Amino acid sequence: MPDVYVSLGGNQGDPLTCFMSTLRNFQALGRVHRCAGIYQTEPQGGPPQPDYLNTVFWMTTHASCYDILRQALRCERQCGRVRTVRFGPRTLDVDILLYDGLVVESEELVLPHPRMHLRRFVLEPLYEIAPEIVIPGKGEVRALLQSVSVQRVTRIQDWDPEL
């Protein structure tokens, strides 16, 4: 079964409740194996806004990358996400980071996530659960983490939801 890494983020409403709901929804598509802790991170770009909470989870699935994308968008809608301002505040952001090393460039989906290698708020939690993983075309997450620009990212709590 393909390995899939998904990031979750939010800075409006109750992000942790949205994270739990998202995990339950993704379990319908496969098995969630591991979740990183919860990180508090400063916003990157966009208007002035509150800090985000972020995490990453690893799952295996028989679902296609497009099925995973549809589930991600469904979860965002269920948590009340409205897309109005690029990089603006949101209740939930679900991004597919990696899908079994697959490289995809379509109108709907780009894999691996095109900016993940530049985002400390993605690399920190990904490193926590998969320190040896390689991002196709970019390199090992360990090396990328050392070279990414400075961003305030603080691990604020363990997060081990009952899966």
ChimeraX commands (.cxc) that place a marker at each C-alpha (Angstrom):
marker #1 position 0.00,0.00,0.00 radius 0.5
marker #1 position 1.25,3.49,-0.78 radius 0.5
marker #1 position 2.65,5.66,2.03 radius 0.5
marker #1 position 1.02,9.07,2.21 radius 0.5
marker #1 position 2.10,12.09,4.28 radius 0.5
marker #1 position -0.46,14.80,4.95 radius 0.5
marker #1 position -0.08,18.14,6.74 radius 0.5
marker #1 position -2.79,19.86,8.75 radius 0.5
marker #1 position -2.89,23.49,9.78 radius 0.5
marker #1 position -5.33,26.05,11.06 radius 0.5
marker #1 position -5.54,29.34,12.96 radius 0.5
marker #1 position -9.27,30.04,13.20 radius 0.5
marker #1 position -11.93,28.37,15.34 radius 0.5
marker #1 position -10.76,25.12,16.96 radius 0.5
marker #1 position -7.96,23.63,14.83 radius 0.5
marker #1 position -7.41,20.61,17.12 radius 0.5
marker #1 position -11.06,19.56,16.76 radius 0.5
marker #1 position -10.70,19.92,12.99 radius 0.5
marker #1 position -7.49,17.84,13.09 radius 0.5
marker #1 position -9.29,15.02,14.95 radius 0.5
marker #1 position -12.24,15.10,12.55 radius 0.5
marker #1 position -9.84,14.99,9.62 radius 0.5
marker #1 position -8.01,11.96,11.01 radius 0.5
marker #1 position -11.30,10.11,11.48 radius 0.5
marker #1 position -12.30,10.92,7.90 radius 0.5
marker #1 position -8.95,9.78,6.50 radius 0.5
marker #1 position -9.21,6.48,8.38 radius 0.5
marker #1 position -12.04,5.64,5.99 radius 0.5
marker #1 position -9.41,5.57,3.22 radius 0.5
marker #1 position -6.71,3.54,4.94 radius 0.5
marker #1 position -4.70,3.26,8.13 radius 0.5
marker #1 position -3.25,6.27,9.93 radius 0.5
marker #1 position -0.01,5.03,11.51 radius 0.5
marker #1 position 1.59,8.01,13.17 radius 0.5
marker #1 position 0.99,11.68,13.96 radius 0.5
marker #1 position 3.58,14.31,14.79 radius 0.5
marker #1 position 3.16,16.58,17.79 radius 0.5
marker #1 position 1.35,19.89,17.57 radius 0.5
marker #1 position 3.46,22.87,16.48 radius 0.5
marker #1 position 2.67,26.55,16.91 radius 0.5
marker #1 position 3.97,28.50,13.94 radius 0.5
marker #1 position 4.05,32.04,12.70 radius 0.5
marker #1 position 2.07,32.76,9.52 radius 0.5
marker #1 position 3.98,32.85,6.24 radius 0.5
marker #1 position 2.79,35.54,3.86 radius 0.5
marker #1 position -0.74,36.87,3.66 radius 0.5
marker #1 position -2.38,39.48,5.86 radius 0.5
marker #1 position -1.61,39.91,9.58 radius 0.5
marker #1 position -3.18,36.96,11.40 radius 0.5
marker #1 position -2.84,34.73,14.47 radius 0.5
marker #1 position -0.29,31.93,14.77 radius 0.5
marker #1 position -1.15,28.54,13.31 radius 0.5
marker #1 position -1.27,25.09,14.80 radius 0.5
marker #1 position 0.30,22.47,12.51 radius 0.5
marker #1 position 0.98,18.75,12.40 radius 0.5
marker #1 position 1.71,15.98,9.90 radius 0.5
marker #1 position 0.42,12.42,9.76 radius 0.5
marker #1 position 1.49,9.28,7.91 radius 0.5
marker #1 position -0.96,6.78,6.51 radius 0.5
marker #1 position -1.10,3.86,4.11 radius 0.5
marker #1 position -3.98,3.51,1.68 radius 0.5
marker #1 position -5.29,1.84,-1.44 radius 0.5
marker #1 position -6.98,5.12,-2.41 radius 0.5
marker #1 position -5.56,7.11,-5.31 radius 0.5
marker #1 position -3.87,10.45,-4.80 radius 0.5
marker #1 position -7.00,12.06,-6.30 radius 0.5
marker #1 position -9.22,10.25,-3.77 radius 0.5
marker #1 position -6.95,11.63,-1.05 radius 0.5
marker #1 position -7.29,15.12,-2.54 radius 0.5
marker #1 position -11.10,14.86,-2.60 radius 0.5
marker #1 position -11.09,13.75,1.04 radius 0.5
marker #1 position -8.80,16.69,1.97 radius 0.5
marker #1 position -11.14,19.20,0.32 radius 0.5
marker #1 position -14.18,17.57,1.96 radius 0.5
marker #1 position -12.53,17.86,5.40 radius 0.5
marker #1 position -11.71,21.53,4.80 radius 0.5
marker #1 position -15.35,22.23,3.85 radius 0.5
marker #1 position -16.65,20.32,6.90 radius 0.5
marker #1 position -14.52,22.54,9.15 radius 0.5
marker #1 position -15.87,25.69,7.51 radius 0.5
marker #1 position -12.91,26.67,5.35 radius 0.5
marker #1 position -13.70,29.50,2.97 radius 0.5
marker #1 position -11.08,30.47,0.39 radius 0.5
marker #1 position -11.10,34.26,0.12 radius 0.5
marker #1 position -7.56,35.58,0.68 radius 0.5
marker #1 position -4.46,33.72,-0.53 radius 0.5
marker #1 position -2.38,32.69,2.52 radius 0.5
marker #1 position -5.13,34.14,4.71 radius 0.5
marker #1 position -6.44,32.78,8.01 radius 0.5
marker #1 position -8.31,29.47,7.86 radius 0.5
marker #1 position -10.08,26.93,10.02 radius 0.5
marker #1 position -8.30,24.02,8.33 radius 0.5
marker #1 position -5.71,23.53,5.63 radius 0.5
marker #1 position -5.07,19.95,4.48 radius 0.5
marker #1 position -2.13,19.40,2.12 radius 0.5
marker #1 position -0.95,16.14,0.60 radius 0.5
marker #1 position 2.82,16.33,0.99 radius 0.5
marker #1 position 3.92,13.00,-0.46 radius 0.5
marker #1 position 2.16,10.05,-2.04 radius 0.5
marker #1 position 4.54,7.09,-2.20 radius 0.5
marker #1 position 7.25,9.05,-4.06 radius 0.5
marker #1 position 4.83,9.81,-6.90 radius 0.5
marker #1 position 5.45,12.94,-8.98 radius 0.5
marker #1 position 2.25,14.50,-10.35 radius 0.5
marker #1 position 1.70,17.81,-12.10 radius 0.5
marker #1 position -1.93,18.32,-13.04 radius 0.5
marker #1 position -4.43,21.16,-12.78 radius 0.5
marker #1 position -5.89,19.65,-9.61 radius 0.5
marker #1 position -2.81,18.30,-7.88 radius 0.5
marker #1 position 0.96,18.75,-7.67 radius 0.5
marker #1 position 3.04,16.11,-5.86 radius 0.5
marker #1 position 5.22,16.33,-3.96 radius 0.5
marker #1 position 3.71,19.49,-2.49 radius 0.5
marker #1 position 5.50,22.25,-4.44 radius 0.5
marker #1 position 6.51,24.44,-1.46 radius 0.5
marker #1 position 6.94,21.90,1.33 radius 0.5
marker #1 position 10.74,21.97,1.11 radius 0.5
marker #1 position 10.66,25.72,1.92 radius 0.5
marker #1 position 8.37,25.50,4.95 radius 0.5
marker #1 position 9.81,24.80,8.34 radius 0.5
marker #1 position 6.25,24.36,9.72 radius 0.5
marker #1 position 5.91,21.33,7.42 radius 0.5
marker #1 position 9.46,19.99,7.64 radius 0.5
marker #1 position 9.67,19.97,11.48 radius 0.5
marker #1 position 6.65,17.70,12.04 radius 0.5
marker #1 position 7.52,15.58,8.98 radius 0.5
marker #1 position 11.03,15.09,10.36 radius 0.5
marker #1 position 9.54,14.04,13.70 radius 0.5
marker #1 position 7.72,11.07,12.14 radius 0.5
marker #1 position 9.93,10.31,9.11 radius 0.5
marker #1 position 13.49,11.66,9.56 radius 0.5
marker #1 position 14.94,9.62,6.68 radius 0.5
marker #1 position 12.30,10.42,4.09 radius 0.5
marker #1 position 13.40,11.82,0.73 radius 0.5
marker #1 position 11.37,14.44,-1.10 radius 0.5
marker #1 position 11.63,13.63,-4.82 radius 0.5
marker #1 position 13.71,16.23,-6.61 radius 0.5
marker #1 position 14.57,18.07,-3.37 radius 0.5
marker #1 position 16.46,15.69,-1.07 radius 0.5
marker #1 position 16.29,14.32,2.47 radius 0.5
marker #1 position 14.01,16.11,4.89 radius 0.5
marker #1 position 16.89,16.21,7.41 radius 0.5
marker #1 position 19.08,18.28,5.05 radius 0.5
marker #1 position 16.21,20.47,3.90 radius 0.5
marker #1 position 15.33,21.29,7.48 radius 0.5
marker #1 position 18.86,22.56,8.07 radius 0.5
marker #1 position 18.72,24.82,5.02 radius 0.5
marker #1 position 15.20,26.23,5.29 radius 0.5
marker #1 position 14.78,29.90,6.11 radius 0.5
marker #1 position 14.24,30.93,9.71 radius 0.5
marker #1 position 10.65,30.73,10.86 radius 0.5
marker #1 position 9.32,30.52,14.40 radius 0.5
marker #1 position 8.15,26.94,14.86 radius 0.5
marker #1 position 7.61,25.65,18.39 radius 0.5
marker #1 position 6.52,22.14,19.30 radius 0.5
marker #1 position 3.91,22.83,21.97 radius 0.5
marker #1 position 2.54,19.40,22.77 radius 0.5
marker #1 position 2.58,15.70,22.08 radius 0.5
marker #1 position -0.31,14.54,20.01 radius 0.5
marker #1 position -1.14,10.89,19.98 radius 0.5
marker #1 position -4.79,10.62,19.06 radius 0.5
marker #1 position -6.37,7.24,19.59 radius 0.5
marker #1 position -6.39,5.80,16.12 radius 0.5
marker link #1:1,2 radius 0.2
marker link #1:2,3 radius 0.2
marker link #1:3,4 radius 0.2
marker link #1:4,5 radius 0.2
marker link #1:5,6 radius 0.2
marker link #1:6,7 radius 0.2
marker link #1:7,8 radius 0.2
marker link #1:8,9 radius 0.2
marker link #1:9,10 radius 0.2
marker link #1:10,11 radius 0.2
marker link #1:11,12 radius 0.2
marker link #1:12,13 radius 0.2
marker link #1:13,14 radius 0.2
marker link #1:14,15 radius 0.2
marker link #1:15,16 radius 0.2
marker link #1:16,17 radius 0.2
marker link #1:17,18 radius 0.2
marker link #1:18,19 radius 0.2
marker link #1:19,20 radius 0.2
marker link #1:20,21 radius 0.2
marker link #1:21,22 radius 0.2
marker link #1:22,23 radius 0.2
marker link #1:23,24 radius 0.2
marker link #1:24,25 radius 0.2
marker link #1:25,26 radius 0.2
marker link #1:26,27 radius 0.2
marker link #1:27,28 radius 0.2
marker link #1:28,29 radius 0.2
marker link #1:29,30 radius 0.2
marker link #1:30,31 radius 0.2
marker link #1:31,32 radius 0.2
marker link #1:32,33 radius 0.2
marker link #1:33,34 radius 0.2
marker link #1:34,35 radius 0.2
marker link #1:35,36 radius 0.2
marker link #1:36,37 radius 0.2
marker link #1:37,38 radius 0.2
marker link #1:38,39 radius 0.2
marker link #1:39,40 radius 0.2
marker link #1:40,41 radius 0.2
marker link #1:41,42 radius 0.2
marker link #1:42,43 radius 0.2
marker link #1:43,44 radius 0.2
marker link #1:44,45 radius 0.2
marker link #1:45,46 radius 0.2
marker link #1:46,47 radius 0.2
marker link #1:47,48 radius 0.2
marker link #1:48,49 radius 0.2
marker link #1:49,50 radius 0.2
marker link #1:50,51 radius 0.2
marker link #1:51,52 radius 0.2
marker link #1:52,53 radius 0.2
marker link #1:53,54 radius 0.2
marker link #1:54,55 radius 0.2
marker link #1:55,56 radius 0.2
marker link #1:56,57 radius 0.2
marker link #1:57,58 radius 0.2
marker link #1:58,59 radius 0.2
marker link #1:59,60 radius 0.2
marker link #1:60,61 radius 0.2
marker link #1:61,62 radius 0.2
marker link #1:62,63 radius 0.2
marker link #1:63,64 radius 0.2
marker link #1:64,65 radius 0.2
marker link #1:65,66 radius 0.2
marker link #1:66,67 radius 0.2
marker link #1:67,68 radius 0.2
marker link #1:68,69 radius 0.2
marker link #1:69,70 radius 0.2
marker link #1:70,71 radius 0.2
marker link #1:71,72 radius 0.2
marker link #1:72,73 radius 0.2
marker link #1:73,74 radius 0.2
marker link #1:74,75 radius 0.2
marker link #1:75,76 radius 0.2
marker link #1:76,77 radius 0.2
marker link #1:77,78 radius 0.2
marker link #1:78,79 radius 0.2
marker link #1:79,80 radius 0.2
marker link #1:80,81 radius 0.2
marker link #1:81,82 radius 0.2
marker link #1:82,83 radius 0.2
marker link #1:83,84 radius 0.2
marker link #1:84,85 radius 0.2
marker link #1:85,86 radius 0.2
marker link #1:86,87 radius 0.2
marker link #1:87,88 radius 0.2
marker link #1:88,89 radius 0.2
marker link #1:89,90 radius 0.2
marker link #1:90,91 radius 0.2
marker link #1:91,92 radius 0.2
marker link #1:92,93 radius 0.2
marker link #1:93,94 radius 0.2
marker link #1:94,95 radius 0.2
marker link #1:95,96 radius 0.2
marker link #1:96,97 radius 0.2
marker link #1:97,98 radius 0.2
marker link #1:98,99 radius 0.2
marker link #1:99,100 radius 0.2
marker link #1:100,101 radius 0.2
marker link #1:101,102 radius 0.2
marker link #1:102,103 radius 0.2
marker link #1:103,104 radius 0.2
marker link #1:104,105 radius 0.2
marker link #1:105,106 radius 0.2
marker link #1:106,107 radius 0.2
marker link #1:107,108 radius 0.2
marker link #1:108,109 radius 0.2
marker link #1:109,110 radius 0.2
marker link #1:110,111 radius 0.2
marker link #1:111,112 radius 0.2
marker link #1:112,113 radius 0.2
marker link #1:113,114 radius 0.2
marker link #1:114,115 radius 0.2
marker link #1:115,116 radius 0.2
marker link #1:116,117 radius 0.2
marker link #1:117,118 radius 0.2
marker link #1:118,119 radius 0.2
marker link #1:119,120 radius 0.2
marker link #1:120,121 radius 0.2
marker link #1:121,122 radius 0.2
marker link #1:122,123 radius 0.2
marker link #1:123,124 radius 0.2
marker link #1:124,125 radius 0.2
marker link #1:125,126 radius 0.2
marker link #1:126,127 radius 0.2
marker link #1:127,128 radius 0.2
marker link #1:128,129 radius 0.2
marker link #1:129,130 radius 0.2
marker link #1:130,131 radius 0.2
marker link #1:131,132 radius 0.2
marker link #1:132,133 radius 0.2
marker link #1:133,134 radius 0.2
marker link #1:134,135 radius 0.2
marker link #1:135,136 radius 0.2
marker link #1:136,137 radius 0.2
marker link #1:137,138 radius 0.2
marker link #1:138,139 radius 0.2
marker link #1:139,140 radius 0.2
marker link #1:140,141 radius 0.2
marker link #1:141,142 radius 0.2
marker link #1:142,143 radius 0.2
marker link #1:143,144 radius 0.2
marker link #1:144,145 radius 0.2
marker link #1:145,146 radius 0.2
marker link #1:146,147 radius 0.2
marker link #1:147,148 radius 0.2
marker link #1:148,149 radius 0.2
marker link #1:149,150 radius 0.2
marker link #1:150,151 radius 0.2
marker link #1:151,152 radius 0.2
marker link #1:152,153 radius 0.2
marker link #1:153,154 radius 0.2
marker link #1:154,155 radius 0.2
marker link #1:155,156 radius 0.2
marker link #1:156,157 radius 0.2
marker link #1:157,158 radius 0.2
marker link #1:158,159 radius 0.2
marker link #1:159,160 radius 0.2
marker link #1:160,161 radius 0.2
marker link #1:161,162 radius 0.2
marker link #1:162,163 radius 0.2
view
